[in-house]
Amino acid sequence: MNALRTLAVIVWASPASLLGVSIGVVGLATGGGVARHGRVLEFWGGAVRWFLVHHTLSDFGASAMTLGHVVLGVSKEALAVSRKHELVHVAQYERWGPAFIPAYLLCALVLWLRGRRPYWDNPFEREAYRRTR
């Protein structure tokens, strides 16, 4: 990917990335960690762990979640296990930009209203699982 295109996709996904960095910084302030993998920042532990366990669409919490070019994880190990899946979501943010979060949540709402599973049946998740089998 050339430098201009890389900059463009980083800016395009930046609203979600800024939200992810904000959550990540709170995680760092509460004992969490951070590492960079390519153009993705990964935050884990501290308040990030609490957020993922208590405030996600899944009934069981989440081990990781992507917000733009930021991946939040309950632990460093959980990030290593889920990295390929979460990188599919990074690519989705690069395509959808600021529309990703509303599109994801709208899909989840429609699925829930139809009695389906907002996470497992969500087309964004289905793509990520399909591409990382």
A tleap script that builds the chain and sets N, CA, C and O, in Angstrom:
source leaprc.protein.ff14SB
mol = sequence {
  NMET ASN ALA LEU ARG THR LEU ALA VAL ILE
  VAL TRP ALA SER PRO ALA SER LEU LEU GLY
  VAL SER ILE GLY VAL VAL GLY LEU ALA THR
  GLY GLY GLY VAL ALA ARG HIE GLY ARG VAL
  LEU GLU PHE TRP GLY GLY ALA VAL ARG TRP
  PHE LEU VAL HIE HIE THR LEU SER ASP PHE
  GLY ALA SER ALA MET THR LEU GLY HIE VAL
  VAL LEU GLY VAL SER LYS GLU ALA LEU ALA
  VAL SER ARG LYS HIE GLU LEU VAL HIE VAL
  ALA GLN TYR GLU ARG TRP GLY PRO ALA PHE
  ILE PRO ALA TYR LEU LEU CYS ALA LEU VAL
  LEU TRP LEU ARG GLY ARG ARG PRO TYR TRP
  ASP ASN PRO PHE GLU ARG GLU ALA TYR ARG
  ARG THR CARG
}
set mol.1.N position { 0.864 -1.174 0.000 }
set mol.1.CA position { 0.000 0.000 0.000 }
set mol.1.C position { 0.909 1.236 0.000 }
set mol.1.O position { 1.807 1.346 0.835 }
set mol.2.N position { 0.683 2.140 -0.911 }
set mol.2.CA position { 1.546 3.323 -0.956 }
set mol.2.C position { 1.219 4.277 0.196 }
set mol.2.O position { 0.177 4.169 0.843 }
set mol.3.N position { 2.139 5.212 0.428 }
set mol.3.CA position { 2.023 6.095 1.593 }
set mol.3.C position { 0.757 6.952 1.557 }
set mol.3.O position { 0.114 7.148 2.588 }
set mol.4.N position { 0.398 7.462 0.382 }
set mol.4.CA position { -0.790 8.311 0.285 }
set mol.4.C position { -2.061 7.513 0.574 }
set mol.4.O position { -2.952 7.996 1.273 }
set mol.5.N position { -2.146 6.302 0.042 }
set mol.5.CA position { -3.320 5.457 0.310 }
set mol.5.C position { -3.373 5.060 1.784 }
set mol.5.O position { -4.445 5.054 2.390 }
set mol.6.N position { -2.227 4.733 2.355 }
set mol.6.CA position { -2.172 4.388 3.784 }
set mol.6.C position { -2.684 5.550 4.629 }
set mol.6.O position { -3.496 5.357 5.534 }
set mol.7.N position { -2.209 6.749 4.333 }
set mol.7.CA position { -2.672 7.928 5.069 }
set mol.7.C position { -4.180 8.117 4.896 }
set mol.7.O position { -4.882 8.432 5.857 }
set mol.8.N position { -4.674 7.925 3.677 }
set mol.8.CA position { -6.103 8.105 3.410 }
set mol.8.C position { -6.954 7.130 4.218 }
set mol.8.O position { -7.969 7.532 4.787 }
set mol.9.N position { -6.560 5.849 4.281 }
set mol.9.CA position { -7.391 4.894 5.028 }
set mol.9.C position { -7.283 5.114 6.528 }
set mol.9.O position { -8.232 4.846 7.266 }
set mol.10.N position { -6.136 5.600 6.984 }
set mol.10.CA position { -6.003 5.908 8.415 }
set mol.10.C position { -6.925 7.073 8.776 }
set mol.10.O position { -7.614 7.027 9.795 }
set mol.11.N position { -6.937 8.098 7.957 }
set mol.11.CA position { -7.818 9.252 8.203 }
set mol.11.C position { -9.278 8.832 8.081 }
set mol.11.O position { -10.095 9.224 8.914 }
set mol.12.N position { -9.627 8.045 7.066 }
set mol.12.CA position { -10.995 7.585 6.830 }
set mol.12.C position { -11.539 6.829 8.049 }
set mol.12.O position { -12.703 6.996 8.412 }
set mol.13.N position { -10.709 6.008 8.672 }
set mol.13.CA position { -11.136 5.225 9.838 }
set mol.13.C position { -10.904 5.950 11.158 }
set mol.13.O position { -11.225 5.408 12.216 }
set mol.14.N position { -10.356 7.159 11.120 }
set mol.14.CA position { -9.912 7.831 12.345 }
set mol.14.C position { -10.999 8.139 13.378 }
set mol.14.O position { -10.689 8.127 14.570 }
set mol.15.N position { -12.255 8.414 13.000 }
set mol.15.CA position { -13.226 8.655 14.081 }
set mol.15.C position { -13.334 7.455 15.036 }
set mol.15.O position { -13.376 7.628 16.255 }
set mol.16.N position { -13.378 6.258 14.481 }
set mol.16.CA position { -13.451 5.065 15.331 }
set mol.16.C position { -12.120 4.840 16.047 }
set mol.16.O position { -12.097 4.447 17.214 }
set mol.17.N position { -11.020 5.087 15.351 }
set mol.17.CA position { -9.699 4.916 15.972 }
set mol.17.C position { -9.544 5.825 17.184 }
set mol.17.O position { -8.985 5.414 18.201 }
set mol.18.N position { -10.038 7.061 17.081 }
set mol.18.CA position { -9.950 7.998 18.210 }
set mol.18.C position { -10.741 7.495 19.414 }
set mol.18.O position { -10.309 7.642 20.557 }
set mol.19.N position { -11.902 6.902 19.147 }
set mol.19.CA position { -12.677 6.293 20.232 }
set mol.19.C position { -11.881 5.144 20.862 }
set mol.19.O position { -11.810 5.025 22.085 }
set mol.20.N position { -11.287 4.307 20.017 }
set mol.20.CA position { -10.479 3.193 20.513 }
set mol.20.C position { -9.289 3.652 21.323 }
set mol.20.O position { -8.994 3.078 22.371 }
set mol.21.N position { -8.593 4.686 20.853 }
set mol.21.CA position { -7.450 5.225 21.596 }
set mol.21.C position { -7.914 5.782 22.938 }
set mol.21.O position { -7.231 5.611 23.948 }
set mol.22.N position { -9.065 6.445 22.957 }
set mol.22.CA position { -9.590 6.996 24.218 }
set mol.22.C position { -9.827 5.896 25.238 }
set mol.22.O position { -9.451 6.034 26.403 }
set mol.23.N position { -10.446 4.811 24.809 }
set mol.23.CA position { -10.678 3.679 25.710 }
set mol.23.C position { -9.339 3.063 26.109 }
set mol.23.O position { -9.135 2.698 27.267 }
set mol.24.N position { -8.429 2.951 25.140 }
set mol.24.CA position { -7.114 2.374 25.412 }
set mol.24.C position { -6.307 3.168 26.415 }
set mol.24.O position { -5.625 2.585 27.258 }
set mol.25.N position { -6.372 4.485 26.341 }
set mol.25.CA position { -5.638 5.332 27.286 }
set mol.25.C position { -6.173 5.140 28.703 }
set mol.25.O position { -5.403 5.112 29.663 }
set mol.26.N position { -7.487 5.008 28.828 }
set mol.26.CA position { -8.061 4.720 30.153 }
set mol.26.C position { -7.551 3.357 30.626 }
set mol.26.O position { -7.243 3.176 31.804 }
set mol.27.N position { -7.465 2.405 29.699 }
set mol.27.CA position { -6.899 1.106 30.047 }
set mol.27.C position { -5.466 1.211 30.532 }
set mol.27.O position { -5.094 0.578 31.521 }
set mol.28.N position { -4.659 2.005 29.845 }
set mol.28.CA position { -3.264 2.203 30.271 }
set mol.28.C position { -3.195 2.815 31.666 }
set mol.28.O position { -2.365 2.421 32.486 }
set mol.29.N position { -4.075 3.783 31.929 }
set mol.29.CA position { -4.081 4.460 33.232 }
set mol.29.C position { -4.534 3.537 34.359 }
set mol.29.O position { -4.325 3.837 35.534 }
set mol.30.N position { -5.155 2.411 33.998 }
set mol.30.CA position { -5.651 1.476 35.017 }
set mol.30.C position { -4.906 0.144 34.962 }
set mol.30.O position { -5.448 -0.896 35.337 }
set mol.31.N position { -3.671 0.186 34.495 }
set mol.31.CA position { -2.811 -1.000 34.555 }
set mol.31.C position { -2.724 -1.819 33.280 }
set mol.31.O position { -2.116 -2.890 33.288 }
set mol.32.N position { -3.302 -1.361 32.199 }
set mol.32.CA position { -3.249 -2.098 30.941 }
set mol.32.C position { -1.961 -1.861 30.175 }
set mol.32.O position { -1.051 -1.181 30.648 }
set mol.33.N position { -1.902 -2.442 28.971 }
set mol.33.CA position { -0.717 -2.311 28.140 }
set mol.33.C position { -1.084 -1.933 26.717 }
set mol.33.O position { -2.258 -1.904 26.347 }
set mol.34.N position { -0.051 -1.641 25.920 }
set mol.34.CA position { -0.251 -1.265 24.521 }
set mol.34.C position { 0.937 -1.769 23.698 }
set mol.34.O position { 2.067 -1.819 24.182 }
set mol.35.N position { 0.661 -2.137 22.453 }
set mol.35.CA position { 1.705 -2.516 21.503 }
set mol.35.C position { 1.219 -2.146 20.109 }
set mol.35.O position { 0.018 -2.061 19.854 }
set mol.36.N position { 2.176 -1.927 19.212 }
set mol.36.CA position { 1.830 -1.621 17.824 }
set mol.36.C position { 2.169 -2.830 16.958 }
set mol.36.O position { 3.242 -3.419 17.088 }
set mol.37.N position { 1.240 -3.191 16.070 }
set mol.37.CA position { 1.443 -4.251 15.081 }
set mol.37.C position { 1.128 -3.636 13.730 }
set mol.37.O position { -0.039 -3.475 13.373 }
set mol.38.N position { 2.165 -3.292 12.978 }
set mol.38.CA position { 1.941 -2.597 11.721 }
set mol.38.C position { 1.309 -1.247 11.994 }
set mol.38.O position { 1.824 -0.461 12.789 }
set mol.39.N position { 0.192 -0.978 11.331 }
set mol.39.CA position { -0.482 0.311 11.559 }
set mol.39.C position { -1.637 0.182 12.554 }
set mol.39.O position { -2.506 1.052 12.613 }
set mol.40.N position { -1.648 -0.887 13.325 }
set mol.40.CA position { -2.704 -1.133 14.311 }
set mol.40.C position { -2.125 -1.027 15.723 }
set mol.40.O position { -1.076 -1.597 16.022 }
set mol.41.N position { -2.829 -0.285 16.585 }
set mol.41.CA position { -2.480 -0.245 18.008 }
set mol.41.C position { -3.349 -1.256 18.739 }
set mol.41.O position { -4.554 -1.336 18.498 }
set mol.42.N position { -2.746 -2.021 19.621 }
set mol.42.CA position { -3.493 -2.979 20.445 }
set mol.42.C position { -3.353 -2.575 21.909 }
set mol.42.O position { -2.248 -2.388 22.417 }
set mol.43.N position { -4.499 -2.447 22.575 }
set mol.43.CA position { -4.540 -2.144 24.003 }
set mol.43.C position { -5.174 -3.331 24.718 }
set mol.43.O position { -6.085 -3.963 24.185 }
set mol.44.N position { -4.703 -3.631 25.907 }
set mol.44.CA position { -5.278 -4.740 26.666 }
set mol.44.C position { -5.238 -4.432 28.160 }
set mol.44.O position { -4.498 -3.568 28.630 }
set mol.45.N position { -6.070 -5.181 28.880 }
set mol.45.CA position { -6.055 -5.140 30.333 }
set mol.45.C position { -6.663 -3.877 30.925 }
set mol.45.O position { -7.168 -3.015 30.207 }
set mol.46.N position { -6.604 -3.785 32.241 }
set mol.46.CA position { -7.149 -2.633 32.961 }
set mol.46.C position { -8.607 -2.409 32.622 }
set mol.46.O position { -9.388 -3.358 32.544 }
set mol.47.N position { -8.975 -1.159 32.421 }
set mol.47.CA position { -10.361 -0.808 32.114 }
set mol.47.C position { -10.806 -1.349 30.754 }
set mol.47.O position { -12.003 -1.514 30.521 }
set mol.48.N position { -9.855 -1.628 29.851 }
set mol.48.CA position { -10.208 -2.224 28.555 }
set mol.48.C position { -10.863 -3.579 28.785 }
set mol.48.O position { -11.881 -3.898 28.171 }
set mol.49.N position { -10.277 -4.369 29.668 }
set mol.49.CA position { -10.843 -5.689 29.988 }
set mol.49.C position { -12.266 -5.534 30.535 }
set mol.49.O position { -13.181 -6.237 30.104 }
set mol.50.N position { -12.443 -4.624 31.470 }
set mol.50.CA position { -13.770 -4.403 32.066 }
set mol.50.C position { -14.769 -4.001 30.990 }
set mol.50.O position { -15.880 -4.530 30.953 }
set mol.51.N position { -14.391 -3.067 30.109 }
set mol.51.CA position { -15.271 -2.613 29.034 }
set mol.51.C position { -15.696 -3.780 28.142 }
set mol.51.O position { -16.878 -3.916 27.823 }
set mol.52.N position { -14.754 -4.611 27.743 }
set mol.52.CA position { -15.075 -5.719 26.837 }
set mol.52.C position { -15.972 -6.764 27.486 }
set mol.52.O position { -16.846 -7.332 26.831 }
set mol.53.N position { -15.761 -7.011 28.745 }
set mol.53.CA position { -16.567 -8.016 29.443 }
set mol.53.C position { -17.988 -7.517 29.694 }
set mol.53.O position { -18.926 -8.313 29.681 }
set mol.54.N position { -18.165 -6.220 29.923 }
set mol.54.CA position { -19.471 -5.695 30.338 }
set mol.54.C position { -20.235 -4.864 29.308 }
set mol.54.O position { -21.438 -4.668 29.479 }
set mol.55.N position { -19.600 -4.370 28.257 }
set mol.55.CA position { -20.282 -3.424 27.373 }
set mol.55.C position { -20.119 -3.743 25.892 }
set mol.55.O position { -19.761 -2.865 25.107 }
set mol.56.N position { -20.374 -4.967 25.510 }
set mol.56.CA position { -20.343 -5.339 24.098 }
set mol.56.C position { -21.665 -5.996 23.731 }
set mol.56.O position { -22.471 -6.302 24.609 }
set mol.57.N position { -21.891 -6.214 22.448 }
set mol.57.CA position { -23.153 -6.793 21.977 }
set mol.57.C position { -23.319 -8.260 22.338 }
set mol.57.O position { -24.436 -8.777 22.361 }
set mol.58.N position { -22.226 -8.922 22.615 }
set mol.58.CA position { -22.281 -10.346 22.892 }
set mol.58.C position { -22.840 -10.619 24.289 }
set mol.58.O position { -22.618 -9.840 25.216 }
set mol.59.N position { -23.560 -11.720 24.431 }
set mol.59.CA position { -24.099 -12.114 25.737 }
set mol.59.C position { -22.989 -12.481 26.715 }
set mol.59.O position { -23.185 -12.428 27.929 }
set mol.60.N position { -21.836 -12.849 26.193 }
set mol.60.CA position { -20.751 -13.345 27.040 }
set mol.60.C position { -19.574 -12.375 27.113 }
set mol.60.O position { -18.512 -12.728 27.625 }
set mol.61.N position { -19.755 -11.161 26.606 }
set mol.61.CA position { -18.639 -10.222 26.542 }
set mol.61.C position { -17.800 -10.542 25.316 }
set mol.61.O position { -18.195 -11.362 24.487 }
set mol.62.N position { -16.664 -9.911 25.200 }
set mol.62.CA position { -15.796 -10.138 24.048 }
set mol.62.C position { -14.356 -10.243 24.517 }
set mol.62.O position { -13.965 -9.605 25.495 }
set mol.63.N position { -13.569 -11.048 23.817 }
set mol.63.CA position { -12.148 -11.120 24.148 }
set mol.63.C position { -11.374 -10.018 23.437 }
set mol.63.O position { -10.297 -9.619 23.879 }
set mol.64.N position { -11.944 -9.520 22.305 }
set mol.64.CA position { -11.303 -8.431 21.572 }
set mol.64.C position { -12.355 -7.678 20.766 }
set mol.64.O position { -13.433 -8.200 20.480 }
set mol.65.N position { -12.022 -6.443 20.407 }
set mol.65.CA position { -12.936 -5.590 19.641 }
set mol.65.C position { -12.101 -4.583 18.870 }
set mol.65.O position { -11.120 -4.048 19.385 }
set mol.66.N position { -12.501 -4.331 17.629 }
set mol.66.CA position { -11.771 -3.394 16.782 }
set mol.66.C position { -12.534 -2.082 16.658 }
set mol.66.O position { -13.749 -2.073 16.460 }
set mol.67.N position { -11.810 -0.985 16.775 }
set mol.67.CA position { -12.343 0.358 16.532 }
set mol.67.C position { -11.338 1.057 15.619 }
set mol.67.O position { -10.341 1.606 16.088 }
set mol.68.N position { -11.600 1.033 14.333 }
set mol.68.CA position { -10.689 1.625 13.359 }
set mol.68.C position { -9.375 0.878 13.309 }
set mol.68.O position { -9.345 -0.322 13.035 }
set mol.69.N position { -8.296 1.580 13.571 }
set mol.69.CA position { -6.974 0.953 13.597 }
set mol.69.C position { -6.518 0.657 15.023 }
set mol.69.O position { -5.321 0.598 15.306 }
set mol.70.N position { -7.485 0.474 15.910 }
set mol.70.CA position { -7.220 0.135 17.307 }
set mol.70.C position { -7.966 -1.153 17.631 }
set mol.70.O position { -9.151 -1.296 17.329 }
set mol.71.N position { -7.246 -2.089 18.254 }
set mol.71.CA position { -7.875 -3.321 18.709 }
set mol.71.C position { -7.743 -3.362 20.224 }
set mol.71.O position { -6.650 -3.223 20.774 }
set mol.72.N position { -8.870 -3.555 20.882 }
set mol.72.CA position { -8.923 -3.654 22.342 }
set mol.72.C position { -9.030 -5.125 22.705 }
set mol.72.O position { -9.778 -5.864 22.065 }
set mol.73.N position { -8.296 -5.562 23.719 }
set mol.73.CA position { -8.354 -6.965 24.128 }
set mol.73.C position { -8.370 -7.113 25.630 }
set mol.73.O position { -7.875 -6.253 26.360 }
set mol.74.N position { -8.947 -8.216 26.089 }
set mol.74.CA position { -8.962 -8.465 27.532 }
set mol.74.C position { -7.549 -8.745 28.039 }
set mol.74.O position { -7.226 -8.451 29.189 }
set mol.75.N position { -6.711 -9.315 27.174 }
set mol.75.CA position { -5.330 -9.619 27.545 }
set mol.75.C position { -4.459 -9.645 26.295 }
set mol.75.O position { -4.964 -9.669 25.173 }
set mol.76.N position { -3.162 -9.639 26.500 }
set mol.76.CA position { -2.213 -9.718 25.387 }
set mol.76.C position { -2.385 -11.056 24.660 }
set mol.76.O position { -2.280 -11.126 23.436 }
set mol.77.N position { -2.647 -12.103 25.422 }
set mol.77.CA position { -2.838 -13.439 24.839 }
set mol.77.C position { -4.108 -13.490 23.985 }
set mol.77.O position { -4.108 -14.086 22.908 }
set mol.78.N position { -5.173 -12.874 24.457 }
set mol.78.CA position { -6.428 -12.851 23.690 }
set mol.78.C position { -6.234 -12.115 22.371 }
set mol.78.O position { -6.812 -12.498 21.354 }
set mol.79.N position { -5.432 -11.070 22.382 }
set mol.79.CA position { -5.150 -10.337 21.151 }
set mol.79.C position { -4.378 -11.204 20.166 }
set mol.79.O position { -4.656 -11.178 18.967 }
set mol.80.N position { -3.416 -11.968 20.657 }
set mol.80.CA position { -2.638 -12.843 19.771 }
set mol.80.C position { -3.540 -13.880 19.103 }
set mol.80.O position { -3.390 -14.167 17.915 }
set mol.81.N position { -4.472 -14.437 19.867 }
set mol.81.CA position { -5.388 -15.458 19.342 }
set mol.81.C position { -6.361 -14.862 18.324 }
set mol.81.O position { -6.682 -15.506 17.325 }
set mol.82.N position { -6.827 -13.651 18.568 }
set mol.82.CA position { -7.867 -13.054 17.726 }
set mol.82.C position { -7.328 -12.119 16.642 }
set mol.82.O position { -8.116 -11.528 15.903 }
set mol.83.N position { -6.019 -11.971 16.531 }
set mol.83.CA position { -5.433 -10.963 15.647 }
set mol.83.C position { -5.919 -11.074 14.203 }
set mol.83.O position { -6.299 -10.059 13.620 }
set mol.84.N position { -5.922 -12.253 13.611 }
set mol.84.CA position { -6.353 -12.399 12.217 }
set mol.84.C position { -7.804 -11.966 12.037 }
set mol.84.O position { -8.130 -11.275 11.071 }
set mol.85.N position { -8.668 -12.365 12.954 }
set mol.85.CA position { -10.083 -11.980 12.908 }
set mol.85.C position { -10.221 -10.460 13.007 }
set mol.85.O position { -10.960 -9.849 12.235 }
set mol.86.N position { -9.520 -9.863 13.944 }
set mol.86.CA position { -9.629 -8.418 14.148 }
set mol.86.C position { -9.045 -7.639 12.968 }
set mol.86.O position { -9.520 -6.543 12.670 }
set mol.87.N position { -8.038 -8.171 12.297 }
set mol.87.CA position { -7.491 -7.496 11.124 }
set mol.87.C position { -8.500 -7.454 9.975 }
set mol.87.O position { -8.456 -6.542 9.150 }
set mol.88.N position { -9.402 -8.426 9.913 }
set mol.88.CA position { -10.491 -8.352 8.928 }
set mol.88.C position { -11.370 -7.148 9.251 }
set mol.88.O position { -11.797 -6.427 8.349 }
set mol.89.N position { -11.639 -6.931 10.533 }
set mol.89.CA position { -12.430 -5.758 10.927 }
set mol.89.C position { -11.684 -4.450 10.617 }
set mol.89.O position { -12.311 -3.466 10.227 }
set mol.90.N position { -10.370 -4.431 10.785 }
set mol.90.CA position { -9.600 -3.244 10.408 }
set mol.90.C position { -9.823 -2.949 8.922 }
set mol.90.O position { -10.052 -1.801 8.541 }
set mol.91.N position { -9.757 -3.981 8.091 }
set mol.91.CA position { -9.995 -3.801 6.646 }
set mol.91.C position { -11.418 -3.312 6.379 }
set mol.91.O position { -11.645 -2.508 5.474 }
set mol.92.N position { -12.373 -3.800 7.170 }
set mol.92.CA position { -13.756 -3.327 7.017 }
set mol.92.C position { -13.842 -1.837 7.351 }
set mol.92.O position { -14.508 -1.087 6.638 }
set mol.93.N position { -13.186 -1.403 8.411 }
set mol.93.CA position { -13.162 0.027 8.748 }
set mol.93.C position { -12.500 0.827 7.630 }
set mol.93.O position { -12.913 1.951 7.344 }
set mol.94.N position { -11.486 0.262 7.004 }
set mol.94.CA position { -10.817 0.968 5.912 }
set mol.94.C position { -11.751 1.139 4.713 }
set mol.94.O position { -11.624 2.106 3.963 }
set mol.95.N position { -12.686 0.209 4.530 }
set mol.95.CA position { -13.680 0.334 3.451 }
set mol.95.C position { -14.838 1.243 3.851 }
set mol.95.O position { -15.242 2.111 3.077 }
set mol.96.N position { -15.369 1.049 5.043 }
set mol.96.CA position { -16.597 1.726 5.479 }
set mol.96.C position { -16.345 3.058 6.174 }
set mol.96.O position { -17.232 3.912 6.184 }
set mol.97.N position { -15.186 3.261 6.744 }
set mol.97.CA position { -14.863 4.507 7.437 }
set mol.97.C position { -15.856 4.828 8.539 }
set mol.97.O position { -16.228 3.940 9.307 }
set mol.98.N position { -16.297 6.083 8.635 }
set mol.98.CA position { -17.191 6.484 9.721 }
set mol.98.C position { -18.552 5.795 9.677 }
set mol.98.O position { -19.293 5.838 10.660 }
set mol.99.N position { -18.892 5.166 8.565 }
set mol.99.CA position { -20.182 4.470 8.459 }
set mol.99.C position { -20.142 3.073 9.078 }
set mol.99.O position { -21.186 2.440 9.236 }
set mol.100.N position { -18.937 2.580 9.433 }
set mol.100.CA position { -18.844 1.206 9.923 }
set mol.100.C position { -19.656 0.974 11.200 }
set mol.100.O position { -20.457 0.042 11.259 }
set mol.101.N position { -19.458 1.803 12.209 }
set mol.101.CA position { -20.152 1.571 13.488 }
set mol.101.C position { -21.668 1.653 13.313 }
set mol.101.O position { -22.370 0.756 13.781 }
set mol.102.N position { -22.210 2.696 12.656 }
set mol.102.CA position { -23.665 2.695 12.449 }
set mol.102.C position { -24.149 1.490 11.633 }
set mol.102.O position { -25.198 0.924 11.942 }
set mol.103.N position { -23.406 1.092 10.603 }
set mol.103.CA position { -23.814 -0.061 9.786 }
set mol.103.C position { -23.802 -1.346 10.607 }
set mol.103.O position { -24.723 -2.158 10.513 }
set mol.104.N position { -22.758 -1.530 11.412 }
set mol.104.CA position { -22.652 -2.725 12.260 }
set mol.104.C position { -23.811 -2.765 13.251 }
set mol.104.O position { -24.465 -3.795 13.408 }
set mol.105.N position { -24.061 -1.645 13.915 }
set mol.105.CA position { -25.124 -1.600 14.917 }
set mol.105.C position { -26.512 -1.744 14.287 }
set mol.105.O position { -27.393 -2.373 14.873 }
set mol.106.N position { -26.715 -1.167 13.099 }
set mol.106.CA position { -27.989 -1.323 12.403 }
set mol.106.C position { -28.223 -2.783 12.027 }
set mol.106.O position { -29.329 -3.297 12.193 }
set mol.107.N position { -27.200 -3.445 11.528 }
set mol.107.CA position { -27.323 -4.879 11.230 }
set mol.107.C position { -27.685 -5.659 12.492 }
set mol.107.O position { -28.561 -6.524 12.467 }
set mol.108.N position { -27.005 -5.348 13.589 }
set mol.108.CA position { -27.276 -6.034 14.852 }
set mol.108.C position { -28.717 -5.807 15.296 }
set mol.108.O position { -29.386 -6.742 15.735 }
set mol.109.N position { -29.197 -4.569 15.184 }
set mol.109.CA position { -30.570 -4.251 15.586 }
set mol.109.C position { -31.582 -5.000 14.722 }
set mol.109.O position { -32.524 -5.596 15.245 }
set mol.110.N position { -31.396 -4.974 13.420 }
set mol.110.CA position { -32.317 -5.677 12.518 }
set mol.110.C position { -32.319 -7.178 12.821 }
set mol.110.O position { -33.377 -7.806 12.850 }
set mol.111.N position { -31.153 -7.738 13.044 }
set mol.111.CA position { -31.073 -9.161 13.380 }
set mol.111.C position { -31.808 -9.445 14.687 }
set mol.111.O position { -32.563 -10.413 14.775 }
set mol.112.N position { -31.593 -8.616 15.692 }
set mol.112.CA position { -32.242 -8.812 16.990 }
set mol.112.C position { -33.762 -8.705 16.861 }
set mol.112.O position { -34.496 -9.506 17.439 }
set mol.113.N position { -34.230 -7.709 16.099 }
set mol.113.CA position { -35.677 -7.542 15.895 }
set mol.113.C position { -36.286 -8.740 15.171 }
set mol.113.O position { -37.463 -9.047 15.360 }
set mol.114.N position { -35.507 -9.400 14.362 }
set mol.114.CA position { -35.975 -10.585 13.627 }
set mol.114.C position { -35.752 -11.882 14.395 }
set mol.114.O position { -35.966 -12.971 13.863 }
set mol.115.N position { -35.321 -11.760 15.650 }
set mol.115.CA position { -35.125 -12.941 16.479 }
set mol.115.C position { -33.850 -13.709 16.177 }
set mol.115.O position { -33.723 -14.879 16.539 }
set mol.116.N position { -32.913 -13.056 15.519 }
set mol.116.CA position { -31.646 -13.703 15.194 }
set mol.116.C position { -30.565 -13.206 16.138 }
set mol.116.O position { -30.824 -12.371 17.005 }
set mol.117.N position { -29.374 -13.709 15.973 }
set mol.117.CA position { -28.257 -13.391 16.865 }
set mol.117.C position { -27.499 -12.163 16.352 }
set mol.117.O position { -26.882 -12.220 15.289 }
set mol.118.N position { -27.540 -11.045 17.104 }
set mol.118.CA position { -26.925 -9.795 16.647 }
set mol.118.C position { -25.425 -9.894 16.370 }
set mol.118.O position { -24.908 -9.182 15.509 }
set mol.119.N position { -24.729 -10.760 17.084 }
set mol.119.CA position { -23.287 -10.920 16.865 }
set mol.119.C position { -23.005 -12.006 15.834 }
set mol.119.O position { -22.404 -11.736 14.795 }
set mol.120.N position { -23.427 -13.211 16.112 }
set mol.120.CA position { -23.059 -14.355 15.272 }
set mol.120.C position { -23.633 -14.280 13.860 }
set mol.120.O position { -23.015 -14.782 12.922 }
set mol.121.N position { -24.791 -13.668 13.694 }
set mol.121.CA position { -25.404 -13.560 12.367 }
set mol.121.C position { -25.057 -12.244 11.661 }
set mol.121.O position { -25.471 -12.025 10.522 }
set mol.122.N position { -24.309 -11.381 12.323 }
set mol.122.CA position { -23.958 -10.091 11.742 }
set mol.122.C position { -23.038 -10.316 10.533 }
set mol.122.O position { -22.035 -11.019 10.652 }
set mol.123.N position { -23.365 -9.730 9.376 }
set mol.123.CA position { -22.546 -9.969 8.178 }
set mol.123.C position { -21.081 -9.546 8.337 }
set mol.123.O position { -20.203 -10.134 7.706 }
set mol.124.N position { -20.810 -8.549 9.159 }
set mol.124.CA position { -19.422 -8.148 9.394 }
set mol.124.C position { -18.659 -9.248 10.143 }
set mol.124.O position { -17.507 -9.539 9.824 }
set mol.125.N position { -19.309 -9.849 11.134 }
set mol.125.CA position { -18.677 -10.955 11.867 }
set mol.125.C position { -18.569 -12.201 10.993 }
set mol.125.O position { -17.554 -12.897 11.019 }
set mol.126.N position { -19.604 -12.478 10.231 }
set mol.126.CA position { -19.578 -13.649 9.363 }
set mol.126.C position { -18.415 -13.564 8.373 }
set mol.126.O position { -17.737 -14.559 8.118 }
set mol.127.N position { -18.187 -12.365 7.816 }
set mol.127.CA position { -17.042 -12.192 6.912 }
set mol.127.C position { -15.734 -12.444 7.648 }
set mol.127.O position { -14.854 -13.132 7.130 }
set mol.128.N position { -15.599 -11.893 8.851 }
set mol.128.CA position { -14.353 -12.065 9.606 }
set mol.128.C position { -14.106 -13.533 9.939 }
set mol.128.O position { -12.976 -14.007 9.816 }
set mol.129.N position { -15.144 -14.260 10.358 }
set mol.129.CA position { -14.956 -15.678 10.653 }
set mol.129.C position { -14.690 -16.478 9.384 }
set mol.129.O position { -13.859 -17.387 9.392 }
set mol.130.N position { -15.375 -16.157 8.304 }
set mol.130.CA position { -15.186 -16.871 7.026 }
set mol.130.C position { -13.755 -16.674 6.507 }
set mol.130.O position { -13.139 -17.619 6.014 }
set mol.131.N position { -13.236 -15.468 6.616 }
set mol.131.CA position { -11.905 -15.167 6.072 }
set mol.131.C position { -10.770 -15.666 6.952 }
set mol.131.O position { -9.614 -15.646 6.530 }
set mol.132.N position { -11.075 -16.115 8.171 }
set mol.132.CA position { -10.001 -16.575 9.062 }
set mol.132.C position { -10.124 -18.047 9.441 }
set mol.132.O position { -9.480 -18.508 10.384 }
set mol.133.N position { -10.933 -18.764 8.722 }
set mol.133.CA position { -11.030 -20.207 9.006 }
set mol.133.C position { -9.767 -20.911 8.652 }
set mol.133.O position { -9.669 -22.126 8.824 }
savepdb mol mol.pdb
quit
